Amino acid sequence: METEESLRGRVFLAAPGKTYGASLLRVASSFWHTSGKTTVSDLAAEFHRKPELMSVGVVDEQGAAVGIISRMGLFGMLGKPFGREVLSKRPISEIVEDAETFDRHDNLFRVAQSIRDKIDLSVVSYYLVVGNAGEFAGIFSSKDLLFYLSILSQEDMSMAAALQERLVHGEDRHAGEGWRYEAFSQSAKGLGGDFHHMTDLGNGKVFIAAGDVSGKGAAASILTALLWGVLRFYDFSKGLRSLLLQLNEALIGTFRLEKYLTGFFMIVDVTDGVAEIADMGHGLNWIYRNGRMGPLKLPVINLPLGIETNLDPKIVKVRLLPGDRVMVNTDGLTEQEDKNETELGTGRMLETARQAIDAKEDLIGAMQGMLAAHQGSMPQLDDATCMVFSLGAECVTPSRNRET
């Protein structure tokens, strides 16, 4: 039969408590504990026998957690001059390390928020997890917490990227009688801030939009999803101005002036070529007409959406002619650098577009090829998007047509 004396030098594995939701126990990596009466030499021997053991909890006679002993801390003390001679026979209660304590029911995200300023990536910190009565329930480290959050973030980013791909297609082509819409978008980091959108409104009218959301990552993906939702279900009979006000209100209400988007929005009547256009701080709009490619000059450029509560968007009317192409890009396309750190540039983009149109080649394919050739082995620096709307009888339905 094991006596108290024989048990004193042992470490014990606590049964992990039930983990649920965002319970802090999800990040606990050690459930070993021992009595405060255990000697330093006995605990050191346990660390030698269990090389995977990085820390143990220390409990009092009632099983309440009183602190931790980390492998690094223990052997650091024993490695000092005369450390072993002085400490070996002493109980570990004399060298126990204080540790911040959290209840096993604590939400791990709230805990992460509360200790984020204390986490030093170069030093591993250990934290105690206790039960309702203060009994030892486990140990987690700053490394455990950061690793779990990193995996969770990667999973969330992958899901958000998949969702964004469903909403903003990498390549999109649509056509109707006398018009054609083509676009591509290439994200730099999996989750981008560029968008493009088309809705066939019927009765000879088409709505198109393209632009750039501030920032990148999950927040930009959320904003893109919000934008897509509004555009998908908006009643376009209310007009373009009402749409912009609704988008602006949604952005400010959701992001509180912390995010904004620049964009080009157009409703065109293909029967007479009259287009209602709102440039919301974007400015990267071009037109091909009579063999020349140049800026689509508008008398007014509005503020971006999401930065002004009392937005007063100005709508400009432009008459498009048969054979016109309206092209919109984001700055990630023209600012992409090659191996010599030379930007692709607006001039090259416009010339490539002109040549493709004159040769009746695939314009979007030409733009993608241009970007790939210039980029080479260089990483993509920013999201790149290009959208083209063509008006004219020569427009035909492309073979790769998607439902809006």
C-alpha positions as YAML, in Angstrom:
chain: A
units: angstrom
residues:
- id: 1
  name: MET
  ca: [0.00, 0.00, 0.00]
- id: 2
  name: GLU
  ca: [1.37, 3.42, -0.95]
- id: 3
  name: THR
  ca: [1.99, 5.72, 1.98]
- id: 4
  name: GLU
  ca: [1.79, 9.53, 2.05]
- id: 5
  name: GLU
  ca: [5.57, 9.57, 2.06]
- id: 6
  name: SER
  ca: [5.78, 7.44, -1.10]
- id: 7
  name: LEU
  ca: [3.18, 9.57, -2.87]
- id: 8
  name: ARG
  ca: [4.87, 12.83, -1.99]
- id: 9
  name: GLY
  ca: [7.48, 12.64, -4.74]
- id: 10
  name: ARG
  ca: [5.02, 11.79, -7.47]
- id: 11
  name: VAL
  ca: [3.19, 13.89, -10.00]
- id: 12
  name: PHE
  ca: [-0.40, 13.04, -10.84]
- id: 13
  name: LEU
  ca: [-2.49, 13.50, -13.93]
- id: 14
  name: ALA
  ca: [-5.75, 15.27, -13.28]
- id: 15
  name: ALA
  ca: [-8.72, 14.15, -15.34]
- id: 16
  name: PRO
  ca: [-9.38, 16.86, -17.94]
- id: 17
  name: GLY
  ca: [-12.69, 18.56, -17.30]
- id: 18
  name: LYS
  ca: [-15.43, 18.73, -19.87]
- id: 19
  name: THR
  ca: [-14.61, 21.15, -22.65]
- id: 20
  name: TYR
  ca: [-17.41, 22.99, -24.37]
- id: 21
  name: GLY
  ca: [-17.81, 26.02, -26.59]
- id: 22
  name: ALA
  ca: [-15.00, 28.44, -25.90]
- id: 23
  name: SER
  ca: [-14.05, 26.95, -22.52]
- id: 24
  name: LEU
  ca: [-10.54, 27.81, -21.39]
- id: 25
  name: LEU
  ca: [-9.78, 24.10, -21.01]
- id: 26
  name: ARG
  ca: [-9.60, 23.91, -24.81]
- id: 27
  name: VAL
  ca: [-6.11, 25.42, -24.64]
- id: 28
  name: ALA
  ca: [-4.86, 23.61, -21.51]
- id: 29
  name: SER
  ca: [-1.86, 21.46, -22.38]
- id: 30
  name: SER
  ca: [-0.82, 20.06, -18.99]
- id: 31
  name: PHE
  ca: [-2.94, 18.35, -16.33]
- id: 32
  name: TRP
  ca: [-0.06, 17.17, -14.12]
- id: 33
  name: HIS
  ca: [0.06, 18.28, -10.50]
- id: 34
  name: THR
  ca: [1.85, 17.40, -7.29]
- id: 35
  name: SER
  ca: [1.86, 18.21, -3.60]
- id: 36
  name: GLY
  ca: [3.71, 21.19, -2.24]
- id: 37
  name: LYS
  ca: [5.52, 18.76, 0.10]
- id: 38
  name: THR
  ca: [7.28, 17.11, -2.86]
- id: 39
  name: THR
  ca: [11.01, 17.76, -2.70]
- id: 40
  name: VAL
  ca: [12.83, 19.67, -5.39]
- id: 41
  name: SER
  ca: [15.00, 16.64, -6.21]
- id: 42
  name: ASP
  ca: [11.99, 14.34, -6.56]
- id: 43
  name: LEU
  ca: [10.25, 16.76, -8.90]
- id: 44
  name: ALA
  ca: [13.45, 17.22, -10.92]
- id: 45
  name: ALA
  ca: [13.59, 13.44, -11.31]
- id: 46
  name: GLU
  ca: [10.00, 13.46, -12.60]
- id: 47
  name: PHE
  ca: [10.91, 16.11, -15.16]
- id: 48
  name: HIS
  ca: [13.80, 13.91, -16.30]
- id: 49
  name: ARG
  ca: [11.49, 10.89, -16.63]
- id: 50
  name: LYS
  ca: [8.90, 12.89, -18.58]
- id: 51
  name: PRO
  ca: [10.76, 15.04, -21.14]
- id: 52
  name: GLU
  ca: [7.44, 16.19, -22.62]
- id: 53
  name: LEU
  ca: [6.46, 17.72, -19.28]
- id: 54
  name: MET
  ca: [6.98, 21.50, -19.32]
- id: 55
  name: SER
  ca: [5.16, 22.46, -16.11]
- id: 56
  name: VAL
  ca: [3.23, 20.99, -13.19]
- id: 57
  name: GLY
  ca: [0.66, 22.45, -10.87]
- id: 58
  name: VAL
  ca: [1.31, 22.62, -7.17]
- id: 59
  name: VAL
  ca: [-1.59, 21.91, -4.78]
- id: 60
  name: ASP
  ca: [-2.06, 22.14, -1.02]
- id: 61
  name: GLU
  ca: [-3.38, 19.39, 1.24]
- id: 62
  name: GLN
  ca: [-6.97, 20.16, 0.20]
- id: 63
  name: GLY
  ca: [-6.11, 19.94, -3.51]
- id: 64
  name: ALA
  ca: [-6.40, 23.68, -4.11]
- id: 65
  name: ALA
  ca: [-4.02, 25.08, -6.70]
- id: 66
  name: VAL
  ca: [-1.34, 27.30, -5.21]
- id: 67
  name: GLY
  ca: [1.05, 27.81, -8.14]
- id: 68
  name: ILE
  ca: [3.17, 26.09, -10.74]
- id: 69
  name: ILE
  ca: [6.68, 24.80, -11.24]
- id: 70
  name: SER
  ca: [8.00, 25.09, -14.78]
- id: 71
  name: ARG
  ca: [10.78, 22.91, -16.15]
- id: 72
  name: MET
  ca: [12.80, 25.94, -17.19]
- id: 73
  name: GLY
  ca: [12.33, 27.69, -13.86]
- id: 74
  name: LEU
  ca: [13.26, 24.63, -11.82]
- id: 75
  name: PHE
  ca: [16.40, 23.69, -13.72]
- id: 76
  name: GLY
  ca: [17.35, 27.34, -13.90]
- id: 77
  name: MET
  ca: [17.50, 27.46, -10.10]
- id: 78
  name: LEU
  ca: [19.27, 24.10, -9.82]
- id: 79
  name: GLY
  ca: [21.86, 25.24, -12.35]
- id: 80
  name: LYS
  ca: [22.99, 28.17, -10.24]
- id: 81
  name: PRO
  ca: [26.13, 27.85, -8.08]
- id: 82
  name: PHE
  ca: [25.34, 25.46, -5.19]
- id: 83
  name: GLY
  ca: [21.73, 25.29, -6.43]
- id: 84
  name: ARG
  ca: [21.42, 21.53, -6.08]
- id: 85
  name: GLU
  ca: [23.15, 21.43, -2.72]
- id: 86
  name: VAL
  ca: [20.89, 24.15, -1.30]
- id: 87
  name: LEU
  ca: [17.54, 23.23, -2.86]
- id: 88
  name: SER
  ca: [17.46, 19.47, -3.47]
- id: 89
  name: LYS
  ca: [15.88, 18.43, -0.16]
- id: 90
  name: ARG
  ca: [13.58, 21.42, 0.17]
- id: 91
  name: PRO
  ca: [9.85, 21.15, -0.52]
- id: 92
  name: ILE
  ca: [8.73, 22.74, -3.75]
- id: 93
  name: SER
  ca: [6.29, 24.89, -1.80]
- id: 94
  name: GLU
  ca: [9.31, 27.09, -1.05]
- id: 95
  name: ILE
  ca: [10.06, 27.75, -4.73]
- id: 96
  name: VAL
  ca: [6.59, 27.59, -6.24]
- id: 97
  name: GLU
  ca: [5.99, 30.17, -8.93]
- id: 98
  name: ASP
  ca: [2.97, 32.41, -8.67]
- id: 99
  name: ALA
  ca: [0.73, 32.16, -11.68]
- id: 100
  name: GLU
  ca: [-2.29, 34.10, -12.79]
- id: 101
  name: THR
  ca: [-5.34, 31.94, -12.21]
- id: 102
  name: PHE
  ca: [-8.47, 31.56, -14.33]
- id: 103
  name: ASP
  ca: [-11.67, 29.64, -13.81]
- id: 104
  name: ARG
  ca: [-12.11, 26.62, -16.07]
- id: 105
  name: HIS
  ca: [-15.39, 28.12, -17.31]
- id: 106
  name: ASP
  ca: [-13.75, 31.36, -18.47]
- id: 107
  name: ASN
  ca: [-14.15, 32.19, -22.13]
- id: 108
  name: LEU
  ca: [-10.77, 31.70, -23.79]
- id: 109
  name: PHE
  ca: [-11.28, 34.70, -26.09]
- id: 110
  name: ARG
  ca: [-11.94, 37.01, -23.12]
- id: 111
  name: VAL
  ca: [-8.87, 35.58, -21.38]
- id: 112
  name: ALA
  ca: [-6.77, 36.15, -24.50]
- id: 113
  name: GLN
  ca: [-7.95, 39.75, -24.58]
- id: 114
  name: SER
  ca: [-7.16, 40.28, -20.90]
- id: 115
  name: ILE
  ca: [-3.57, 38.98, -21.09]
- id: 116
  name: ARG
  ca: [-2.59, 40.09, -24.58]
- id: 117
  name: ASP
  ca: [-0.43, 42.94, -23.27]
- id: 118
  name: LYS
  ca: [1.43, 40.53, -20.98]
- id: 119
  name: ILE
  ca: [2.35, 38.02, -23.64]
- id: 120
  name: ASP
  ca: [5.96, 38.23, -24.75]
- id: 121
  name: LEU
  ca: [6.57, 36.00, -27.76]
- id: 122
  name: SER
  ca: [10.16, 35.41, -26.66]
- id: 123
  name: VAL
  ca: [9.15, 34.09, -23.21]
- id: 124
  name: VAL
  ca: [6.63, 31.34, -22.48]
- id: 125
  name: SER
  ca: [4.29, 32.24, -19.62]
- id: 126
  name: TYR
  ca: [2.18, 29.70, -17.72]
- id: 127
  name: TYR
  ca: [-1.31, 30.14, -16.29]
- id: 128
  name: LEU
  ca: [-3.37, 28.06, -13.86]
- id: 129
  name: VAL
  ca: [-6.87, 26.79, -14.56]
- id: 130
  name: VAL
  ca: [-8.99, 25.96, -11.52]
- id: 131
  name: GLY
  ca: [-12.42, 24.51, -10.81]
- id: 132
  name: ASN
  ca: [-15.33, 25.93, -8.84]
- id: 133
  name: ALA
  ca: [-13.67, 25.36, -5.46]
- id: 134
  name: GLY
  ca: [-10.22, 26.45, -6.56]
- id: 135
  name: GLU
  ca: [-9.05, 22.90, -7.20]
- id: 136
  name: PHE
  ca: [-6.38, 22.33, -9.82]
- id: 137
  name: ALA
  ca: [-7.86, 21.76, -13.29]
- id: 138
  name: GLY
  ca: [-4.94, 22.29, -15.66]
- id: 139
  name: ILE
  ca: [-2.24, 24.60, -17.02]
- id: 140
  name: PHE
  ca: [-2.05, 26.52, -20.27]
- id: 141
  name: SER
  ca: [0.80, 28.58, -21.62]
- id: 142
  name: SER
  ca: [0.95, 31.70, -23.75]
- id: 143
  name: LYS
  ca: [2.27, 29.45, -26.51]
- id: 144
  name: ASP
  ca: [-0.75, 27.13, -26.19]
- id: 145
  name: LEU
  ca: [-3.13, 30.08, -26.42]
- id: 146
  name: LEU
  ca: [-1.41, 31.67, -29.39]
- id: 147
  name: PHE
  ca: [-1.19, 28.36, -31.25]
- id: 148
  name: TYR
  ca: [-4.89, 27.64, -30.74]
- id: 149
  name: LEU
  ca: [-5.90, 31.12, -31.86]
- id: 150
  name: SER
  ca: [-3.60, 30.83, -34.87]
- id: 151
  name: ILE
  ca: [-5.21, 27.55, -35.98]
- id: 152
  name: LEU
  ca: [-8.66, 29.00, -35.37]
- id: 153
  name: SER
  ca: [-7.79, 32.10, -37.37]
- id: 154
  name: GLN
  ca: [-6.50, 30.00, -40.26]
- id: 155
  name: GLU
  ca: [-9.72, 27.99, -40.30]
- id: 156
  name: ASP
  ca: [-11.83, 31.14, -40.18]
- id: 157
  name: MET
  ca: [-9.76, 32.78, -42.92]
- id: 158
  name: SER
  ca: [-10.10, 29.70, -45.12]
- id: 159
  name: MET
  ca: [-13.86, 29.69, -44.64]
- id: 160
  name: ALA
  ca: [-14.08, 33.43, -45.28]
- id: 161
  name: ALA
  ca: [-11.94, 33.08, -48.40]
- id: 162
  name: ALA
  ca: [-14.21, 30.33, -49.71]
- id: 163
  name: LEU
  ca: [-17.25, 32.50, -49.03]
- id: 164
  name: GLN
  ca: [-15.67, 35.49, -50.73]
- id: 165
  name: GLU
  ca: [-14.83, 33.41, -53.80]
- id: 166
  name: ARG
  ca: [-18.52, 32.48, -54.06]
- id: 167
  name: LEU
  ca: [-19.49, 36.14, -53.89]
- id: 168
  name: VAL
  ca: [-16.68, 37.77, -55.89]
- id: 169
  name: HIS
  ca: [-15.72, 35.41, -58.67]
- id: 170
  name: GLY
  ca: [-12.12, 35.22, -59.78]
- id: 171
  name: GLU
  ca: [-13.44, 35.58, -63.32]
- id: 172
  name: ASP
  ca: [-16.92, 36.57, -64.46]
- id: 173
  name: ARG
  ca: [-18.54, 36.94, -67.88]
- id: 174
  name: HIS
  ca: [-22.11, 37.87, -68.77]
- id: 175
  name: ALA
  ca: [-23.78, 39.20, -71.88]
- id: 176
  name: GLY
  ca: [-27.14, 40.28, -73.18]
- id: 177
  name: GLU
  ca: [-28.50, 41.79, -76.37]
- id: 178
  name: GLY
  ca: [-26.08, 44.55, -77.32]
- id: 179
  name: TRP
  ca: [-23.91, 44.43, -74.20]
- id: 180
  name: ARG
  ca: [-21.20, 42.39, -72.53]
- id: 181
  name: TYR
  ca: [-19.73, 42.35, -69.01]
- id: 182
  name: GLU
  ca: [-16.34, 40.84, -68.16]
- id: 183
  name: ALA
  ca: [-14.28, 40.97, -64.98]
- id: 184
  name: PHE
  ca: [-11.52, 39.26, -63.06]
- id: 185
  name: SER
  ca: [-10.26, 39.67, -59.53]
- id: 186
  name: GLN
  ca: [-7.06, 38.25, -58.10]
- id: 187
  name: SER
  ca: [-6.55, 38.40, -54.34]
- id: 188
  name: ALA
  ca: [-3.08, 38.99, -52.92]
- id: 189
  name: LYS
  ca: [-3.58, 37.31, -49.54]
- id: 190
  name: GLY
  ca: [-6.47, 34.93, -49.93]
- id: 191
  name: LEU
  ca: [-8.87, 37.47, -48.44]
- id: 192
  name: GLY
  ca: [-9.03, 40.59, -50.51]
- id: 193
  name: GLY
  ca: [-10.75, 43.92, -50.49]
- id: 194
  name: ASP
  ca: [-11.60, 44.24, -54.20]
- id: 195
  name: PHE
  ca: [-15.05, 43.63, -55.58]
- id: 196
  name: HIS
  ca: [-16.97, 43.60, -58.85]
- id: 197
  name: HIS
  ca: [-20.65, 43.02, -59.46]
- id: 198
  name: MET
  ca: [-23.23, 42.96, -62.26]
- id: 199
  name: THR
  ca: [-27.01, 42.75, -62.22]
- id: 200
  name: ASP
  ca: [-29.16, 42.53, -65.34]
- id: 201
  name: LEU
  ca: [-32.10, 44.72, -64.35]
- id: 202
  name: GLY
  ca: [-34.22, 43.80, -67.36]
- id: 203
  name: ASN
  ca: [-35.94, 46.23, -69.75]
- id: 204
  name: GLY
  ca: [-32.57, 46.93, -71.35]
- id: 205
  name: LYS
  ca: [-30.87, 48.17, -68.17]
- id: 206
  name: VAL
  ca: [-27.74, 46.81, -66.54]
- id: 207
  name: PHE
  ca: [-26.10, 47.68, -63.22]
- id: 208
  name: ILE
  ca: [-22.35, 47.27, -62.74]
- id: 209
  name: ALA
  ca: [-20.02, 48.11, -59.88]
- id: 210
  name: ALA
  ca: [-16.36, 47.67, -59.02]
- id: 211
  name: GLY
  ca: [-14.08, 49.00, -56.37]
- id: 212
  name: ASP
  ca: [-11.75, 48.56, -53.45]
- id: 213
  name: VAL
  ca: [-12.45, 48.02, -49.76]
- id: 214
  name: SER
  ca: [-10.02, 49.56, -47.27]
- id: 215
  name: GLY
  ca: [-7.78, 47.05, -45.56]
- id: 216
  name: LYS
  ca: [-7.43, 43.32, -46.07]
- id: 217
  name: GLY
  ca: [-8.18, 40.10, -44.23]
- id: 218
  name: ALA
  ca: [-11.36, 39.06, -42.46]
- id: 219
  name: ALA
  ca: [-12.68, 42.59, -41.93]
- id: 220
  name: ALA
  ca: [-12.45, 43.33, -45.65]
- id: 221
  name: SER
  ca: [-14.14, 40.00, -46.38]
- id: 222
  name: ILE
  ca: [-17.01, 40.89, -44.03]
- id: 223
  name: LEU
  ca: [-17.39, 44.26, -45.71]
- id: 224
  name: THR
  ca: [-17.39, 42.62, -49.14]
- id: 225
  name: ALA
  ca: [-20.09, 40.18, -48.00]
- id: 226
  name: LEU
  ca: [-22.15, 43.10, -46.65]
- id: 227
  name: LEU
  ca: [-21.75, 44.95, -49.93]
- id: 228
  name: TRP
  ca: [-22.74, 41.89, -51.96]
- id: 229
  name: GLY
  ca: [-25.83, 41.35, -49.79]
- id: 230
  name: VAL
  ca: [-27.05, 44.90, -50.29]
- id: 231
  name: LEU
  ca: [-26.41, 44.80, -54.04]
- id: 232
  name: ARG
  ca: [-28.01, 41.38, -54.42]
- id: 233
  name: PHE
  ca: [-31.30, 42.30, -52.76]
- id: 234
  name: TYR
  ca: [-31.59, 46.02, -53.50]
- id: 235
  name: ASP
  ca: [-34.71, 47.29, -55.26]
- id: 236
  name: PHE
  ca: [-33.12, 49.12, -58.18]
- id: 237
  name: SER
  ca: [-36.39, 50.85, -59.01]
- id: 238
  name: LYS
  ca: [-35.44, 53.23, -56.18]
- id: 239
  name: GLY
  ca: [-32.48, 54.49, -58.20]
- id: 240
  name: LEU
  ca: [-28.72, 54.74, -57.88]
- id: 241
  name: ARG
  ca: [-28.66, 57.54, -55.30]
- id: 242
  name: SER
  ca: [-30.84, 55.58, -52.89]
- id: 243
  name: LEU
  ca: [-28.53, 52.57, -53.28]
- id: 244
  name: LEU
  ca: [-25.45, 54.61, -52.41]
- id: 245
  name: LEU
  ca: [-27.13, 56.10, -49.34]
- id: 246
  name: GLN
  ca: [-28.19, 52.65, -48.20]
- id: 247
  name: LEU
  ca: [-24.69, 51.27, -48.69]
- id: 248
  name: ASN
  ca: [-23.18, 54.21, -46.84]
- id: 249
  name: GLU
  ca: [-25.57, 53.77, -43.92]
- id: 250
  name: ALA
  ca: [-24.86, 50.03, -43.74]
- id: 251
  name: LEU
  ca: [-21.09, 50.57, -43.74]
- id: 252
  name: ILE
  ca: [-21.14, 53.27, -41.08]
- id: 253
  name: GLY
  ca: [-23.60, 51.35, -38.94]
- id: 254
  name: THR
  ca: [-21.44, 48.23, -39.09]
- id: 255
  name: PHE
  ca: [-17.89, 49.58, -39.03]
- id: 256
  name: ARG
  ca: [-18.34, 52.94, -37.26]
- id: 257
  name: LEU
  ca: [-16.24, 54.92, -39.74]
- id: 258
  name: GLU
  ca: [-13.32, 52.48, -39.40]
- id: 259
  name: LYS
  ca: [-13.73, 51.00, -42.89]
- id: 260
  name: TYR
  ca: [-14.63, 52.53, -46.21]
- id: 261
  name: LEU
  ca: [-14.78, 51.64, -49.86]
- id: 262
  name: THR
  ca: [-14.06, 53.42, -53.09]
- id: 263
  name: GLY
  ca: [-16.13, 52.34, -56.03]
- id: 264
  name: PHE
  ca: [-17.55, 52.92, -59.48]
- id: 265
  name: PHE
  ca: [-21.31, 52.41, -59.81]
- id: 266
  name: MET
  ca: [-23.24, 52.59, -63.09]
- id: 267
  name: ILE
  ca: [-26.73, 51.90, -64.37]
- id: 268
  name: VAL
  ca: [-26.79, 51.92, -68.17]
- id: 269
  name: ASP
  ca: [-29.76, 51.76, -70.51]
- id: 270
  name: VAL
  ca: [-28.38, 49.78, -73.42]
- id: 271
  name: THR
  ca: [-31.25, 50.83, -75.71]
- id: 272
  name: ASP
  ca: [-30.07, 54.46, -75.88]
- id: 273
  name: GLY
  ca: [-26.63, 54.25, -74.18]
- id: 274
  name: VAL
  ca: [-27.54, 56.66, -71.36]
- id: 275
  name: ALA
  ca: [-25.55, 55.75, -68.26]
- id: 276
  name: GLU
  ca: [-26.00, 57.06, -64.72]
- id: 277
  name: ILE
  ca: [-22.60, 56.96, -63.04]
- id: 278
  name: ALA
  ca: [-21.40, 57.61, -59.50]
- id: 279
  name: ASP
  ca: [-17.67, 57.60, -58.83]
- id: 280
  name: MET
  ca: [-17.30, 57.18, -55.07]
- id: 281
  name: GLY
  ca: [-13.71, 58.26, -54.59]
- id: 282
  name: HIS
  ca: [-12.34, 55.65, -57.01]
- id: 283
  name: GLY
  ca: [-11.13, 57.53, -60.08]
- id: 284
  name: LEU
  ca: [-9.65, 54.56, -61.95]
- id: 285
  name: ASN
  ca: [-12.20, 54.61, -64.76]
- id: 286
  name: TRP
  ca: [-11.43, 54.45, -68.49]
- id: 287
  name: ILE
  ca: [-13.23, 54.44, -71.80]
- id: 288
  name: TYR
  ca: [-12.37, 53.03, -75.21]
- id: 289
  name: ARG
  ca: [-13.92, 55.00, -78.08]
- id: 290
  name: ASN
  ca: [-13.01, 55.25, -81.75]
- id: 291
  name: GLY
  ca: [-9.76, 53.35, -81.36]
- id: 292
  name: ARG
  ca: [-8.49, 55.39, -78.40]
- id: 293
  name: MET
  ca: [-8.26, 54.43, -74.73]
- id: 294
  name: GLY
  ca: [-8.27, 57.18, -72.12]
- id: 295
  name: PRO
  ca: [-9.80, 58.46, -68.88]
- id: 296
  name: LEU
  ca: [-13.55, 58.48, -68.47]
- id: 297
  name: LYS
  ca: [-13.73, 62.12, -67.46]
- id: 298
  name: LEU
  ca: [-16.50, 62.85, -64.96]
- id: 299
  name: PRO
  ca: [-17.28, 66.35, -63.66]
- id: 300
  name: VAL
  ca: [-17.45, 65.16, -60.04]
- id: 301
  name: ILE
  ca: [-15.89, 62.46, -57.87]
- id: 302
  name: ASN
  ca: [-17.74, 61.79, -54.63]
- id: 303
  name: LEU
  ca: [-16.36, 60.84, -51.23]
- id: 304
  name: PRO
  ca: [-15.81, 57.13, -50.63]
- id: 305
  name: LEU
  ca: [-18.62, 55.24, -48.96]
- id: 306
  name: GLY
  ca: [-18.41, 54.76, -45.21]
- id: 307
  name: ILE
  ca: [-16.65, 57.96, -44.09]
- id: 308
  name: GLU
  ca: [-19.39, 60.62, -44.07]
- id: 309
  name: THR
  ca: [-22.72, 60.25, -42.30]
- id: 310
  name: ASN
  ca: [-24.37, 63.00, -44.34]
- id: 311
  name: LEU
  ca: [-23.33, 61.72, -47.75]
- id: 312
  name: ASP
  ca: [-24.70, 63.61, -50.75]
- id: 313
  name: PRO
  ca: [-23.65, 61.55, -53.81]
- id: 314
  name: LYS
  ca: [-23.71, 63.27, -57.18]
- id: 315
  name: ILE
  ca: [-24.92, 61.16, -60.11]
- id: 316
  name: VAL
  ca: [-23.51, 61.97, -63.55]
- id: 317
  name: LYS
  ca: [-25.24, 61.10, -66.84]
- id: 318
  name: VAL
  ca: [-23.04, 59.98, -69.73]
- id: 319
  name: ARG
  ca: [-24.16, 58.78, -73.18]
- id: 320
  name: LEU
  ca: [-22.25, 55.73, -74.32]
- id: 321
  name: LEU
  ca: [-21.92, 55.00, -78.02]
- id: 322
  name: PRO
  ca: [-21.98, 51.64, -79.79]
- id: 323
  name: GLY
  ca: [-18.47, 50.17, -79.62]
- id: 324
  name: ASP
  ca: [-17.60, 51.94, -76.35]
- id: 325
  name: ARG
  ca: [-15.89, 49.98, -73.59]
- id: 326
  name: VAL
  ca: [-15.98, 51.26, -70.03]
- id: 327
  name: MET
  ca: [-13.14, 49.77, -67.99]
- id: 328
  name: VAL
  ca: [-12.54, 50.04, -64.25]
- id: 329
  name: ASN
  ca: [-9.50, 48.73, -62.39]
- id: 330
  name: THR
  ca: [-8.13, 48.80, -58.86]
- id: 331
  name: ASP
  ca: [-4.69, 50.17, -58.06]
- id: 332
  name: GLY
  ca: [-3.36, 46.70, -57.26]
- id: 333
  name: LEU
  ca: [-3.28, 46.01, -60.99]
- id: 334
  name: THR
  ca: [-1.18, 48.98, -62.07]
- id: 335
  name: GLU
  ca: [1.00, 49.10, -58.95]
- id: 336
  name: GLN
  ca: [2.20, 45.50, -59.17]
- id: 337
  name: GLU
  ca: [6.00, 45.44, -59.31]
- id: 338
  name: ASP
  ca: [8.31, 43.18, -61.28]
- id: 339
  name: LYS
  ca: [11.66, 41.80, -60.10]
- id: 340
  name: ASN
  ca: [13.24, 45.21, -60.76]
- id: 341
  name: GLU
  ca: [10.65, 46.92, -58.51]
- id: 342
  name: THR
  ca: [9.13, 48.63, -61.55]
- id: 343
  name: GLU
  ca: [5.36, 49.11, -61.41]
- id: 344
  name: LEU
  ca: [3.24, 47.85, -64.27]
- id: 345
  name: GLY
  ca: [1.78, 51.33, -64.70]
- id: 346
  name: THR
  ca: [-1.37, 52.84, -66.18]
- id: 347
  name: GLY
  ca: [0.16, 53.40, -69.61]
- id: 348
  name: ARG
  ca: [0.96, 49.76, -70.19]
- id: 349
  name: MET
  ca: [-2.45, 48.67, -68.93]
- id: 350
  name: LEU
  ca: [-4.32, 51.03, -71.27]
- id: 351
  name: GLU
  ca: [-2.17, 50.11, -74.26]
- id: 352
  name: THR
  ca: [-2.68, 46.40, -73.62]
- id: 353
  name: ALA
  ca: [-6.44, 46.97, -73.40]
- id: 354
  name: ARG
  ca: [-6.48, 49.02, -76.63]
- id: 355
  name: GLN
  ca: [-4.52, 46.44, -78.55]
- id: 356
  name: ALA
  ca: [-6.77, 43.61, -77.36]
- id: 357
  name: ILE
  ca: [-9.91, 45.52, -78.37]
- id: 358
  name: ASP
  ca: [-8.53, 46.47, -81.78]
- id: 359
  name: ALA
  ca: [-7.51, 42.87, -82.42]
- id: 360
  name: LYS
  ca: [-10.90, 41.63, -81.13]
- id: 361
  name: GLU
  ca: [-9.10, 39.47, -78.60]
- id: 362
  name: ASP
  ca: [-10.27, 38.38, -75.15]
- id: 363
  name: LEU
  ca: [-9.77, 41.61, -73.22]
- id: 364
  name: ILE
  ca: [-9.92, 40.13, -69.71]
- id: 365
  name: GLY
  ca: [-7.59, 37.33, -70.77]
- id: 366
  name: ALA
  ca: [-5.16, 39.92, -72.13]
- id: 367
  name: MET
  ca: [-5.21, 41.82, -68.81]
- id: 368
  name: GLN
  ca: [-4.59, 38.67, -66.82]
- id: 369
  name: GLY
  ca: [-1.73, 37.69, -69.11]
- id: 370
  name: MET
  ca: [-0.23, 41.17, -68.84]
- id: 371
  name: LEU
  ca: [-0.31, 41.00, -65.03]
- id: 372
  name: ALA
  ca: [1.22, 37.52, -64.90]
- id: 373
  name: ALA
  ca: [4.00, 38.43, -67.36]
- id: 374
  name: HIS
  ca: [4.92, 41.59, -65.46]
- id: 375
  name: GLN
  ca: [4.72, 39.99, -62.03]
- id: 376
  name: GLY
  ca: [6.83, 36.98, -62.90]
- id: 377
  name: SER
  ca: [8.11, 35.35, -59.72]
- id: 378
  name: MET
  ca: [7.41, 38.40, -57.58]
- id: 379
  name: PRO
  ca: [4.72, 38.06, -54.89]
- id: 380
  name: GLN
  ca: [1.46, 39.85, -55.54]
- id: 381
  name: LEU
  ca: [1.50, 43.08, -53.55]
- id: 382
  name: ASP
  ca: [-2.19, 43.96, -53.56]
- id: 383
  name: ASP
  ca: [-5.52, 42.72, -54.85]
- id: 384
  name: ALA
  ca: [-5.93, 43.28, -58.57]
- id: 385
  name: THR
  ca: [-9.28, 43.70, -60.30]
- id: 386
  name: CYS
  ca: [-10.36, 44.75, -63.78]
- id: 387
  name: MET
  ca: [-13.95, 45.10, -65.02]
- id: 388
  name: VAL
  ca: [-15.09, 45.93, -68.56]
- id: 389
  name: PHE
  ca: [-18.56, 46.82, -69.85]
- id: 390
  name: SER
  ca: [-18.97, 46.81, -73.64]
- id: 391
  name: LEU
  ca: [-21.83, 48.37, -75.58]
- id: 392
  name: GLY
  ca: [-22.59, 47.47, -79.17]
- id: 393
  name: ALA
  ca: [-24.35, 45.15, -81.54]
- id: 394
  name: GLU
  ca: [-21.21, 43.02, -81.93]
- id: 395
  name: CYS
  ca: [-21.47, 41.88, -78.32]
- id: 396
  name: VAL
  ca: [-22.39, 38.22, -78.04]
- id: 397
  name: THR
  ca: [-22.99, 35.93, -75.11]
- id: 398
  name: PRO
  ca: [-19.66, 34.38, -74.07]
- id: 399
  name: SER
  ca: [-19.36, 30.65, -73.56]
- id: 400
  name: ARG
  ca: [-18.41, 31.04, -69.87]
- id: 401
  name: ASN
  ca: [-21.51, 32.69, -68.50]
- id: 402
  name: ARG
  ca: [-22.40, 32.61, -64.82]
- id: 403
  name: GLU
  ca: [-25.61, 33.27, -62.98]
- id: 404
  name: THR
  ca: [-25.64, 36.53, -61.04]
...
